[in-house]
């Protein structure tokens, strides 16, 4: 309940902040493309209204995973996304709302998802009263993961800013490939979610050897799943970009990023699986440190160098590749050391 209060409060704050910050953020990322920046700012103002529901759903996913209830989150999130998928084309085209229509569809779906998770809490008959002391503890516990998540977002926002400076076709192609990357990442995250729950349960029960065995197996499963995604994505290289745009220039730029995209998926499968293992073990500080290191040493310098050298979309994805490889190496070293497997209910 307290995580849900925290999520709702942060969501409201983000929704309000977006109304003020949408224009300067869009201009900063747009790289002088005023038409793109104006449309982005308008979309962001509307979409941000879904932040309370989105974060309520995130908190709901978290507490349900913690009690190993993965069925209800599937129904809630899948139902909301199906609603968004149905509403989006209707609002954009027949209703004539254009790009803002997709933002409205997101807001409706995210609000519905948040309401479903809030209802699940009411059904549990827990006290609905906010408890500031518990919320403060959750903020402390979540600090390292919050910093880690911020490092991710800083990297991808910088990549978008650099892509925008190469022109509309490049930023459009980048958005196609990076959104497909996020799609694959969220799908592969299913392995990480299982890892969090299983490894956390094993270590909480004092079974460190079982936790280490689980870590190795989960890493293998992640690699296999990532390879499967790579095969599918590779086969769709000539078709999938056309689902998003009919512009030949955008297709040409998407094919620049596509080989990087395909090659990284098996590695990313292992990385996401090991992220789940270490989160389940409560090793968030290590994850925070290696993510910041990979961002500062790998991703950010390479993409801004790509801009300076006019390396285009290939340079941006080279930066992402270095980011993934550095994270993979550091995570494998941590797994090999075994120091992550600390038994007990509290790390």
Secondary structure, DSSP 4 states (H G I P E B T S, - for coil): -HHHHHHHHHHHHHHHHHHHHHHHHHHHHHTT-HHHHHHHHHHHHHHGGGHHHHHHHHHHHHHHHHTT--HHHHHHHHHHHHHHHHHHHIIIIIT--THHHHHHHHHHHHHHHHHHHHHHHHHTT------HHHHHHHHHHHHHHHHHHHHHHHHHHHHHHHHHTT-HHHHHHHHHHHHHHHHHHHHHHHHHHHHHHHHHHHHHTT-HHHHHHHHHHHHHHHHHHHHHHHHHHHHTTTTTHHHH---HHHHHHHHHHHHHHHHHHHHHHHHHHHHHHHHHTT-HHHHHHHHHHHIIIIIHHHHHHHHHTT-HHHHHHHHHHHHHHHHHHHHHHHHHH-TT---SS--
